[in-house]
Every structure is written in C-alpha cells, then in structure tokens.
Amino acid sequence: MRAWPGETKVAVCFVLYVEAWGFGHGPNFRPDTAARDPDVVDESFRQYAIDWGISRVGRVFREQGLPLSIALNALFPERYPDVWNQLRALVPKAPIIAHGINNSTELLPLGRGLDAQRAYIRRTLDLIEKDTGVRSRGWSSPSVYPNADTFTATAAEGIGYSLDTMDSDVLSRLATKSGPLVLIPYPVVTVDMGHYLQRSKDPSDMQRLWIDYVTELANDAAAYPDREATVVAIGIHPFVIGTPAGAAALRRVLEDFKKQRLVWVTDVQAVLEAAGEKP
C-alpha cells in the first residue's frame, strides 16, 4: 500500500480494551495496598474503569465523529451487560476483536499444544458471538501473551487478522500452516497502560507521545512519499483514558489528528478493506 483513502499515509486505529478481570485480579494503582484484604484502593480503581471509564471513552469518539475498534474479553458482555450495551449504543459500528476469555485466570493455554489453543479460541469466538451477535475475525491475545502456535491456531479458527505483532509500522501477512493471517502493528510503546502503571506517565504524557509518534510517521511519509503507507493500532484502556483527565487528553489527540492532512483515524476493519483484505 502506497496510500490510504484520501491520499493519507498514516492509518491510526484506536483500540479500546474491554476486559474482565474478576475480583482480586487486575492492574494495581497502588502496589503498596495490593496485599490488603479488602484492597479497597485497587478494586475501586478497577471498578471505576468499568462503571464510568468505558462509556466515557465511547462518548469521546462519538462526539468527535471518529471510528473506534474494540478488543473484547468474551466474559465481559455477560458479566457487565449494562456497561456493554451502553458502549455498543455509543459506537455501534466498532469492529469487535476477540481478546480471549478473560484477562486474568483464563488466558491462552500455552504449552498445551495446538488443539488446546484452537479449542480456547473457538470458545472465545462462540461466547462473543452469543452475547454480541458478531463472529469476530480479529484476534488480540489476552494479557499480550501468545506463542508461535497462537498464529496457526487463530487462522485455523477463521481469524483473518491479528494484533499480536508489536514490531512493525506496516501491514504484513503471515503464512501459517492453517492459512494466511494479516498482522496489524500494535506497538508496545503506544499502549497507555504500561506507561501509566509501570512508568508513571499520566494522560497528558500519553497525549504528547501519541501526537509525536503519529506526527513523525506523517513527516516521514511527506519526506519519502514512495515509501509504504503506515498503520498503528493504539491500545487504550479505561483505567487510563476513561478518567476525566484521560478523556480530555484523548480529545486533544483526536482533534490534532483530524487536522493532519496525511493522517487517517479509522478502525481495523476499514484498514483491511482499504488494503484489499477480506475483513
């Protein structure tokens, strides 16, 4: 691909991670309180993200008139039906990327062979379809924890694209033993949660990072127009971007991107269609 629709050169897909962790599991805002029972601080941090953060992110994208993609743990819609219905009403066209069963106690069965992974992926897809009516064609491994068998297993279960690659600026295609798989770049350095929890960066830091990252890709494209068009899937989490400060930072990022001539804010399905791939 030399260009995206409208002669843009940088496709940006924001992916909201909608995850089920379970009581006592999940990211800790205050590691010094994690051993408490009950751990009111961290449970509140996690629950606020679900009850308030998810819908707030959906509202920002609706207000900005921009697409969003959703990476969904299969247990989430059944466990939090009201939250899921609110989000879906805000972004009804958002593609759903399968993101495993949950994000804590039911991860991929790594080391147990290809058939075990296929069964896990099939169960994930079945549960998502049962509760949303959508048979996902995309995959993002829960807790970013796949292995080599995962690519073959996902392709075997009808997955057409994966976010499990974190080391590229362009779309690529992997020939697995079960068939081809399109790889959408999901750079580790653009994911909000790691910066927030491990590197003590706040939403305004993420605002600067995202704008710098995408603007530099656009600058490269302007300087070297014959190079391949780039794409970046930016992972966002309601713990970070679903707070009032997080939503304000996200809004400023989206407003900046809308002004950039070479930047296309889109979703994963539109990227695949533009590249001539069947979503």
Protein Blocks (a to p, Z undefined) as FASTA:
>chain_A
ZZdehhiabdcddddddddebghiacdfblmlmmpccdfklmmmmmmmmmmmmmmmmmmm
mmnopacdddddfklmmmmmmlmmmmmmmmmmbccddebjblmlmccfehiajklmmmmm
mmmmmmmmmmnopacfbdcdehiiacfklmmmmmmnopabdckbcbbfbdcddddfkbcc
ddddddfklpmklmmmmnopafklmmmmmmmmmmmmmmmmmmmmmbccddddddddfklm
mpmklmmmmmmmmmmmmmpmkbccddfklmmmmnopaZZ
